[in-house]
């Protein structure tokens, strides 16, 4: 599946919030939004106008999509899947996004950013339940065990850069053998706090 490979700091500036797309850099004064806290482009510093309801919904959708590093078609497919499932559509959507293999790698601190986690997965650095998986969108479920392949030193640098992030309660992590386990489905307070899922539902339900 294709993914965006261009500059990403402009996304944080456009959304007016840190999306932590550059890993360790986002925690330093070099972060783009720390230096230029306005939208990119020639109109970035222009006087802000009142945003319409559609504009708010669009920004919420774009922010979530960019946070998880997905293209529009991928994100829309997740929404349609969540819509067909029982329960609250917005929560279903976030759970699918959180249980992606690349996101779980990021949450466990095995990747400094979701983009780096996706690359590590694609390069076959992880096993799920004893089998190598190189598909970033692979959906994990409670009980699954994720482990770094033996004699792998690539993730050590990422782990060092990820110490500033705590592991959420729906995951467990062992630093000794660099393995993690999905304990349960994540609850809303354990998922990405900056996502406004209700606005996303409203956007796609127009």
C-alpha positions as CSV (number, residue, x, y, z in Angstrom):
1,X,0.0,0.0,0.0
2,X,1.3,3.5,-0.9
3,X,2.1,6.0,1.8
4,X,3.1,9.7,1.9
5,X,6.9,10.2,1.7
6,X,7.1,14.0,1.6
7,X,7.8,16.6,4.3
8,X,5.6,16.2,7.4
9,X,6.4,19.1,9.7
10,X,4.0,21.3,7.7
11,X,1.2,19.0,8.7
12,X,1.7,19.9,12.4
13,X,1.8,23.6,11.4
14,X,-1.4,23.2,9.4
15,X,-3.3,21.5,12.2
16,X,-1.9,23.9,14.8
17,X,-0.8,21.0,17.0
18,X,2.0,18.6,17.5
19,X,1.3,15.3,15.7
20,X,4.7,13.8,16.7
21,X,5.5,12.8,13.2
22,X,9.3,13.2,13.5
23,X,9.9,11.3,16.7
24,X,12.5,12.7,19.1
25,X,12.8,16.0,17.2
26,X,9.2,16.8,18.2
27,X,10.3,17.0,21.9
28,X,13.1,19.6,21.2
29,X,13.2,23.3,20.3
30,X,13.9,22.2,16.7
31,X,10.2,21.2,16.3
32,X,8.7,23.2,13.4
33,X,5.6,24.3,15.3
34,X,7.8,25.6,18.1
35,X,9.7,27.8,15.7
36,X,6.8,28.8,13.3
37,X,3.4,28.3,15.0
38,X,1.4,29.2,12.0
39,X,0.1,27.4,8.9
40,X,2.5,26.9,6.0
41,X,2.2,28.8,2.7
42,X,1.9,32.5,1.8
43,X,-1.4,32.9,3.6
44,X,-0.2,31.1,6.8
45,X,0.0,34.3,8.9
46,X,-3.1,36.0,7.4
47,X,-5.9,37.0,9.7
48,X,-8.0,33.9,10.6
49,X,-11.6,33.8,9.6
50,X,-14.4,31.9,11.4
51,X,-14.3,28.3,10.4
52,X,-17.5,26.6,9.1
53,X,-18.9,23.4,10.5
54,X,-17.6,21.6,7.4
55,X,-14.2,23.2,7.9
56,X,-14.0,21.9,11.5
57,X,-15.0,18.4,10.4
58,X,-12.5,18.4,7.6
59,X,-9.7,19.5,9.9
60,X,-10.6,16.8,12.4
61,X,-10.5,14.2,9.7
62,X,-7.2,15.4,8.3
63,X,-5.6,15.7,11.7
64,X,-6.5,12.0,12.5
65,X,-5.4,10.8,9.1
66,X,-2.1,12.5,9.3
67,X,-1.5,11.4,12.9
68,X,-1.8,7.8,12.0
69,X,0.0,8.3,8.7
70,X,-2.7,7.1,6.3
71,X,-3.8,8.1,2.9
72,X,-7.4,9.1,2.3
73,X,-8.6,5.8,0.8
74,X,-7.1,3.8,3.6
75,X,-8.7,6.1,6.2
76,X,-12.1,6.0,4.5
77,X,-12.0,2.2,4.3
78,X,-11.4,2.1,8.1
79,X,-14.4,4.3,8.6
80,X,-16.7,2.2,6.5
81,X,-15.6,-0.9,8.4
82,X,-16.2,0.8,11.7
83,X,-19.6,2.0,10.5
84,X,-20.7,-1.6,9.7
85,X,-19.8,-2.9,13.2
86,X,-22.0,-2.7,16.3
87,X,-21.2,0.0,18.8
88,X,-20.1,3.6,18.5
89,X,-18.7,4.3,15.0
90,X,-16.0,6.8,16.2
91,X,-14.7,4.4,18.9
92,X,-14.7,1.5,16.5
93,X,-12.7,3.6,14.0
94,X,-10.0,4.6,16.6
95,X,-9.7,1.0,17.8
96,X,-8.9,-0.2,14.3
97,X,-6.3,2.5,14.0
98,X,-4.8,1.8,17.4
99,X,-4.6,-2.0,16.7
100,X,-2.6,-1.6,13.5
101,X,0.8,-3.3,13.8
102,X,2.8,-0.2,13.1
103,X,0.8,1.8,15.7
104,X,1.3,-0.9,18.3
105,X,5.1,-0.9,17.6
106,X,5.0,2.9,18.1
107,X,3.0,2.6,21.3
108,X,5.3,0.0,22.8
109,X,8.2,2.4,22.2
110,X,9.9,0.3,19.6
111,X,9.7,3.1,17.1
112,X,10.4,6.8,17.6
113,X,7.5,7.7,15.3
114,X,4.7,5.9,13.5
115,X,6.6,6.4,10.2
116,X,9.7,4.8,11.6
117,X,7.6,2.0,13.1
118,X,6.0,1.4,9.7
119,X,9.4,1.1,8.1
120,X,10.7,-1.3,10.8
121,X,7.6,-3.5,10.2
122,X,8.1,-3.4,6.4
123,X,11.8,-4.5,6.9
124,X,10.6,-7.6,8.7
125,X,12.0,-6.8,12.2
126,X,9.0,-8.2,14.1
127,X,7.2,-11.4,14.8
128,X,3.6,-11.8,15.8
129,X,2.7,-15.0,17.6
130,X,6.0,-16.4,16.4
131,X,5.6,-15.6,12.7
132,X,7.3,-12.8,10.8
133,X,4.8,-10.1,9.7
134,X,5.8,-7.3,7.4
135,X,2.4,-5.6,6.8
136,X,2.1,-2.3,8.8
137,X,-1.8,-2.4,8.6
138,X,-1.9,-5.9,10.1
139,X,-4.7,-5.9,12.7
140,X,-3.7,-7.2,16.1
141,X,-6.2,-8.5,18.7
142,X,-6.2,-9.2,22.5
143,X,-3.8,-12.0,23.3
144,X,-1.4,-11.4,20.4
145,X,2.3,-11.3,21.3
146,X,4.6,-9.0,19.4
147,X,8.4,-9.6,19.6
148,X,11.5,-8.1,18.1
149,X,13.4,-10.7,16.1
150,X,16.5,-12.1,17.8
151,X,19.9,-10.4,17.3
152,X,18.1,-7.2,16.2
153,X,19.9,-4.0,17.2
154,X,18.0,-1.7,14.9
155,X,15.2,-1.1,17.4
156,X,17.6,-0.1,20.3
157,X,18.0,3.4,19.0
158,X,14.3,3.8,18.5
159,X,13.7,2.5,22.1
160,X,16.1,5.1,23.5
161,X,14.3,7.9,21.6
162,X,10.9,6.6,22.9
163,X,11.5,6.7,26.6
164,X,9.6,9.9,26.9
165,X,6.3,8.1,26.0
166,X,4.6,5.8,28.5
167,X,3.2,2.4,27.4
168,X,-0.7,2.6,27.5
169,X,-2.6,0.3,29.8
170,X,-4.0,-2.0,27.1
171,X,-0.4,-3.1,26.3
172,X,2.3,-4.8,28.3
173,X,6.0,-4.6,27.4
174,X,9.0,-6.6,28.5
175,X,12.3,-4.7,27.9
176,X,14.3,-7.9,28.6
177,X,13.2,-9.8,25.5
178,X,11.7,-6.7,23.7
179,X,8.3,-8.2,23.5
180,X,4.8,-6.8,24.0
181,X,1.3,-8.3,24.4
182,X,-2.1,-6.9,23.6
183,X,-4.0,-7.2,26.9
184,X,-7.4,-5.8,25.8
185,X,-9.1,-3.6,23.3
186,X,-8.1,0.0,24.1
187,X,-10.7,2.3,25.8
188,X,-11.2,5.8,24.6
189,X,-9.1,7.4,27.3
190,X,-6.2,5.1,26.3
191,X,-6.3,6.1,22.6
192,X,-5.0,9.2,20.8
193,X,-6.3,12.2,22.8
194,X,-6.1,14.8,20.0
195,X,-8.6,13.0,17.7
196,X,-12.2,14.3,17.6
197,X,-13.9,11.2,16.4
198,X,-17.4,12.7,16.5
199,X,-16.4,15.4,13.9
200,X,-15.0,12.7,11.7
201,X,-18.2,10.7,11.8
202,X,-20.1,13.9,11.0
203,X,-17.8,14.6,8.1
204,X,-18.3,11.2,6.4
205,X,-22.1,11.2,7.2
206,X,-22.8,14.4,5.3
